[in-house]
Amino acid sequence: MNLATYTLTATCKDQSGLIAAITSTIAKNGGNLLNLAQHTSVDLGQFFCRITFAAPTTAQDGDPIFSPAKFYAEFSEIAAGFEMTWNLYDKSVRQRMAVMVSKTSHCLYEVLLKHADGQLDCDIPVIISNHPDLCQVATEFHIPFFQIDTLKGKEACEKDIQSILEQYKIDVVCMARYMQILTPEFTKKWNNKIINIHHGFLPAFKGAKPYDQAWRKGVKLIGATAHFANEDLDQGPIIFQDVVRVKDTNSIHEFVEIGKDVERRVLVEGLKRYFNHNVFIAQGRTFVIE
């Protein structure tokens, strides 16, 4: 029997009967549960659920063939009764991610290497940059590279970016140390579809040379945050974070190198959770259900 794998995500106001209604509909359509994770936020009264299931694509012993269209029709009625927001993802259909970069290569290399190793369940058809420095990295991985002209102004620059994203039918954008501030209009157009990496565990150290600032204050922890980019600079909903302890004997250069390690790890972990459909957003914050 040939099987397809699907992931169903659902969220709504918490109420009785949710799990039974969801799982019984999957079973009725021939699906076999592989993983179920659910959480209820007591503070928000909100229910979150992520279910992965396998379903037959060829008939055997009288078992029904799973029909996504039929499942959509049946589950839509169930979801309407609970006022549920939901999505069904076919594992064989991969999202297309554009990577945006500037001059630093550590996050770009990490994303491309993890993707080549099969750890990121997506396609990467294009790399966009405001500098030529990382063109050779794109060439190494046989990915088209576009350099945009930021001197022509924000509006014109983002129009060029949008044109490239449309040309390559992009679903999500990864800012792998793209050192330009996106306009509110652009982030709203790509709402919860732009994932950024930020040195967010350097308390109060914004702007240029954050690791230099952190070292001069004698911080004991540095880290990074993968988050959705929105109109508030580095304030979007958080997907993944991590920290590492540093010593007072570490130099500024060592701070930078340690910071790079954390940034590359956090960005990839954030992307993994996004493409695995672990990330839910409610009232401006994330709930990662694994």
C-alpha positions as CSV (number, residue, x, y, z in Angstrom):
1,M,0.0,0.0,0.0
2,N,1.3,3.4,-0.9
3,L,1.0,6.0,1.8
4,A,1.1,9.8,1.8
5,T,1.9,11.8,5.0
6,Y,-0.1,14.9,6.1
7,T,0.1,17.3,8.9
8,L,-3.1,18.9,10.2
9,T,-2.8,22.1,12.4
10,A,-5.8,23.4,14.2
11,T,-6.5,26.2,16.7
12,C,-9.7,27.6,18.3
13,K,-11.3,28.5,21.6
14,D,-10.8,25.7,24.1
15,Q,-13.9,23.5,24.4
16,S,-14.8,19.8,25.0
17,G,-14.8,17.3,22.2
18,L,-12.1,18.8,20.1
19,I,-9.6,15.9,20.0
20,A,-12.4,13.4,19.4
21,A,-13.8,15.4,16.5
22,I,-10.5,15.8,14.8
23,T,-9.1,12.3,15.2
24,S,-12.4,10.6,14.3
25,T,-12.6,12.6,11.0
26,I,-9.0,11.5,10.2
27,A,-9.8,7.9,10.9
28,K,-13.1,8.0,9.0
29,N,-11.1,9.1,5.9
30,G,-8.6,6.3,6.3
31,G,-5.8,8.2,8.1
32,N,-3.5,6.6,10.7
33,L,-2.2,8.9,13.3
34,L,1.6,9.0,13.6
35,N,2.0,11.9,16.0
36,L,-0.4,14.1,18.0
37,A,0.7,17.1,20.0
38,Q,-1.8,19.5,21.6
39,H,-1.8,22.3,24.2
40,T,-4.3,24.6,25.8
41,S,-3.2,28.0,26.9
42,V,-5.0,28.6,30.1
43,D,-4.2,32.3,29.9
44,L,-5.8,32.8,26.5
45,G,-8.3,29.9,26.6
46,Q,-7.0,28.8,23.3
47,F,-6.5,25.3,22.0
48,F,-3.7,24.3,19.7
49,C,-3.2,20.9,18.0
50,R,-0.7,19.5,15.5
51,I,-1.4,16.0,14.1
52,T,0.7,14.0,11.6
53,F,-1.0,11.1,9.9
54,A,-0.4,8.6,7.1
55,A,-3.1,7.9,4.5
56,P,-3.4,5.4,1.7
57,T,-3.1,6.6,-1.9
58,T,-3.8,3.2,-3.4
59,A,-6.6,0.8,-2.5
60,Q,-5.9,-2.5,-0.7
61,D,-8.2,-5.0,0.9
62,G,-11.1,-2.7,0.5
63,D,-9.6,0.2,2.4
64,P,-10.6,3.6,1.0
65,I,-8.1,5.9,-0.8
66,F,-7.6,9.1,1.0
67,S,-9.0,12.1,-0.9
68,P,-7.8,15.5,0.3
69,A,-10.8,17.1,-1.4
70,K,-13.2,14.9,0.5
71,F,-11.4,15.4,3.8
72,Y,-11.5,19.2,3.3
73,A,-15.2,19.1,2.7
74,E,-15.9,16.9,5.7
75,F,-13.5,18.6,8.1
76,S,-14.6,22.1,7.1
77,E,-18.0,21.3,8.6
78,I,-16.4,20.1,11.8
79,A,-14.1,23.1,12.0
80,A,-17.0,25.5,11.4
81,G,-18.8,24.1,14.4
82,F,-15.9,24.9,16.6
83,E,-15.0,28.2,14.9
84,M,-11.6,26.6,14.2
85,T,-8.7,27.9,12.1
86,W,-7.0,25.0,10.4
87,N,-4.6,23.8,7.7
88,L,-3.8,20.5,6.0
89,Y,-0.2,20.1,4.7
90,D,0.9,17.4,2.3
91,K,4.5,16.4,3.2
92,S,5.3,15.9,-0.5
93,V,4.6,19.6,-1.3
94,R,7.6,21.6,-0.2
95,Q,7.5,25.3,0.5
96,R,9.8,27.6,-1.5
97,M,12.1,29.8,0.7
98,A,14.2,32.8,-0.5
99,V,17.3,33.6,1.6
100,M,18.2,37.3,2.0
101,V,21.8,38.2,3.1
102,S,24.2,41.1,3.2
103,K,28.0,40.5,3.8
104,T,28.3,37.9,6.6
105,S,28.2,34.3,5.5
106,H,27.9,32.1,8.7
107,C,24.1,32.0,8.7
108,L,23.8,31.5,5.0
109,Y,26.3,28.6,5.0
110,E,24.5,27.0,7.9
111,V,21.1,27.2,6.2
112,L,22.4,25.9,2.9
113,L,24.4,23.0,4.5
114,K,21.5,21.9,6.6
115,H,19.2,22.1,3.6
116,A,21.7,20.0,1.5
117,D,21.8,17.5,4.4
118,G,18.0,17.1,4.3
119,Q,17.4,18.8,7.6
120,L,15.2,21.6,6.2
121,D,12.1,20.5,4.5
122,C,11.9,23.2,1.8
123,D,13.3,24.3,-1.5
124,I,15.7,27.2,-1.8
125,P,15.4,28.6,-5.4
126,V,17.0,32.0,-4.9
127,I,19.3,34.1,-2.8
128,I,18.9,37.9,-2.6
129,S,21.5,40.4,-1.3
130,N,22.2,44.1,-1.1
131,H,26.0,43.3,-1.6
132,P,27.9,41.2,-4.1
133,D,30.1,39.5,-1.4
134,L,28.2,36.2,-1.1
135,C,27.6,35.6,-4.7
136,Q,30.3,32.9,-4.7
137,V,28.4,31.0,-1.9
138,A,25.3,30.9,-4.1
139,T,27.5,29.7,-7.0
140,E,28.9,26.9,-4.8
141,F,25.4,25.6,-4.1
142,H,24.1,26.3,-7.7
143,I,21.4,28.8,-6.5
144,P,20.6,31.9,-8.5
145,F,21.9,35.1,-6.8
146,F,20.4,38.6,-7.2
147,Q,22.0,41.8,-6.0
148,I,19.5,44.6,-5.3
149,D,20.3,48.3,-5.3
150,T,19.4,49.8,-1.9
151,L,20.6,53.3,-3.0
152,K,17.6,53.7,-5.2
153,G,15.4,54.1,-2.1
154,K,13.3,51.7,0.1
155,E,10.2,51.7,-2.0
156,A,12.0,50.9,-5.3
157,C,14.3,48.4,-3.6
158,E,11.5,46.5,-2.1
159,K,9.6,46.6,-5.3
160,D,12.6,44.8,-6.9
161,I,12.6,42.2,-4.1
162,Q,8.9,41.6,-4.5
163,S,9.4,41.1,-8.2
164,I,12.1,38.4,-7.5
165,L,9.9,36.7,-4.9
166,E,7.0,36.5,-7.3
167,Q,9.3,35.3,-10.1
168,Y,10.5,32.4,-8.1
169,K,7.0,31.7,-6.5
170,I,8.4,32.2,-3.0
171,D,6.3,31.1,0.1
172,V,8.6,32.3,2.9
173,V,11.6,34.5,3.3
174,C,14.6,33.9,5.6
175,M,16.7,36.9,6.6
176,A,20.1,35.2,7.2
177,R,21.8,38.4,8.5
178,Y,20.2,40.7,5.9
179,M,21.3,44.1,7.4
180,Q,18.5,46.3,6.1
181,I,15.3,47.4,7.8
182,L,12.2,46.3,5.9
183,T,9.3,48.8,5.7
184,P,6.1,48.1,7.6
185,E,4.3,47.8,4.2
186,F,6.6,45.0,3.1
187,T,6.4,43.1,6.4
188,K,2.6,43.3,6.4
189,K,2.5,42.0,2.9
190,W,4.6,39.0,4.1
191,N,2.9,38.8,7.5
192,N,4.4,35.9,9.5
193,K,6.3,34.8,6.3
194,I,9.6,36.5,7.1
195,I,11.9,34.7,9.6
196,N,14.8,36.7,11.0
197,I,17.8,36.0,13.2
198,H,18.6,38.6,15.9
199,H,21.2,38.8,18.7
200,G,18.3,39.1,21.0
201,F,20.0,37.9,24.1
202,L,22.4,40.8,24.3
203,P,20.2,42.9,26.7
204,A,19.8,46.5,25.6
205,F,22.6,46.3,23.1
206,K,21.1,47.5,19.8
207,G,22.7,49.0,16.8
208,A,26.3,48.7,15.7
209,K,28.7,46.2,17.3
210,P,26.4,44.6,19.8
211,Y,29.0,42.1,20.9
212,D,31.4,44.9,21.5
213,Q,28.8,46.7,23.7
214,A,28.0,43.4,25.5
215,W,31.7,42.7,26.2
216,R,32.2,46.3,27.6
217,K,29.3,45.8,30.0
218,G,30.6,42.4,31.2
219,V,27.6,40.3,30.3
220,K,27.6,36.6,31.3
221,L,25.2,35.3,28.7
222,I,24.9,35.9,25.0
223,G,22.4,34.4,22.6
224,A,20.1,34.8,19.6
225,T,16.4,34.8,18.7
226,A,14.7,33.5,15.6
227,H,11.5,35.5,15.1
228,F,9.0,36.6,12.5
229,A,9.8,40.1,11.2
230,N,7.1,42.7,11.5
231,E,6.8,46.5,11.5
232,D,8.4,46.7,14.9
233,L,12.2,46.3,14.5
234,D,13.3,43.0,16.1
235,Q,10.1,42.7,18.1
236,G,8.2,40.1,16.0
237,P,6.8,36.8,17.5
238,I,9.5,34.6,18.7
239,I,10.1,31.1,17.2
240,F,13.3,29.8,18.9
241,Q,15.9,31.1,21.3
242,D,19.1,29.9,22.8
243,V,22.0,31.2,25.0
244,V,25.5,30.4,25.9
245,R,27.5,31.4,28.9
246,V,30.6,33.5,28.3
247,K,33.6,34.2,30.5
248,D,35.1,37.5,31.6
249,T,38.3,36.2,30.1
250,N,36.8,36.0,26.6
251,S,37.9,38.7,24.2
252,I,35.5,40.8,21.9
253,H,36.6,38.6,19.0
254,E,35.7,35.5,20.9
255,F,32.3,37.0,21.8
256,V,31.7,37.6,18.1
257,E,32.7,34.0,17.2
258,I,30.6,32.5,20.0
259,G,27.7,34.7,18.9
260,K,28.0,33.4,15.3
261,D,27.7,29.9,16.6
262,V,24.5,30.7,18.5
263,E,23.0,32.6,15.6
264,R,23.5,29.9,13.0
265,R,22.1,27.2,15.4
266,V,19.1,29.3,16.4
267,L,18.2,30.3,12.9
268,V,18.2,26.7,11.6
269,E,16.2,25.5,14.7
270,G,13.6,28.2,14.0
271,L,13.3,27.2,10.4
272,K,12.9,23.5,11.2
273,R,10.0,24.3,13.5
274,Y,8.4,26.5,10.9
275,F,8.6,23.9,8.1
276,N,7.5,21.2,10.5
277,H,4.3,23.3,11.2
278,N,5.1,23.4,14.9
279,V,4.5,27.2,15.1
280,F,1.1,28.7,16.0
281,I,0.5,32.4,16.5
282,A,-2.2,33.8,18.8
283,Q,-2.7,37.4,20.0
284,G,0.8,38.5,18.8
285,R,2.8,35.6,20.3
286,T,3.9,32.2,19.3
287,F,3.1,28.8,20.7
288,V,5.5,26.1,19.5
289,I,3.8,22.7,19.7
290,E,6.1,19.7,19.3
